[in-house]
């Protein structure tokens, strides 16, 4: 006789990696101006960060880039009697929109993150800022849970066969579910119009306040396995 048992294990792990993403957006009347101003905004931001931290421009990896023209439709008033039965509209350009998305990954370090947050807030064309607290090796965390999930399945199997008056023999098959790992995510749009002046030392208090109060949640990881056990009388 065989029985099927599901074993489960879950544990929370402290994040050990930060992924900070920045999304730039610029609007202009022409394609050329959107490109020129958008690229300059990205360059100014990255240079300001590099000048005041230990980050390098090459640390920010561009994931997407786009320039698009957007439109809206205006309804036109009829000018003749024949126009009364027509739906007169005109397509009007809203201009060109530049967007670029980049991300930097680094080991969990709240002070480095705090500096990046504060410097972003000082940029006159601040990008949208998105933070992911993650695990560098979530698979390793899942492997730690395998033994717990297997023990959970064995305890359940022993209880079932005892209730049936039988004895548990060997586990002959194990199927492992691979659920995606979770992240702790924080997001904020920083659009504060403060001139980029001074140095990072001028912002020590702001950096210290963030470093002392910003505490991410632990990341829950779960593991589920399906076991087939053989039993004997």
Phi, psi and omega in degrees: 000144178237148175233150181250126183226140176257128175253140183227147176212145179213141178209153178259137181240140177289134179298143179235010179214146176240133171245111179257121182248142178234132180241118182262144179216130181222139180242137178211167183282336182233160178299313183300317182290322177298317179295312183298310183289322180297313179297321180294321178297318178296314181298315181297317181296309182297321180294322179296319178295314182296322182293339187240004179219183176265010173286153174245153179303323181293345178289335182271110183264122180286126181257332179204156183207137185201140168233126184221150174260134179245154186227159166226166184245127176260140176271133182261143176285141178294142180251340179229169179297325180293333181287344184298331182267003183254151174262089186275124180224161177222130179276125185238135180284138173265003180103190184247139184241122177264135175219141177215137182238131179220158181217149176233133179251138177205158179301148182305118181203104186293330180292317177297319178296316180299318178299317181295320178296313182294315180297323177297321181291340181271355182280131181293339176237059188299133175284164172289135189244132185224130184241132170241124170265118189229184175247133181295325182224076181296333179296324177297321178295320179295322179295327177297332184274348184300315181298318179296319180294322179294317178297323178297317178296320181294318178299317178295319181295318179298321179294320181293314183289329177295319179295331180269001179073028180241182180238143180276133178252247187254152169275118187259349179202140176226125174249130185253123173281146181238076179290150177292148178279160182259162177231152170265120188240135176229141184219144177206141176263114183257108183234030183287128185268075178248132182296145179278097180216163182080193180231178181298334180295336179289346186247021185303317183295317178297318179296317181296320180297318178294315182300325184277335188249345185271109182231107181287156176289154169291159184255119180283132175237135180235156178220132179235133176232148177248121185244145172246121181247143172267146180235164176223161180289000000 
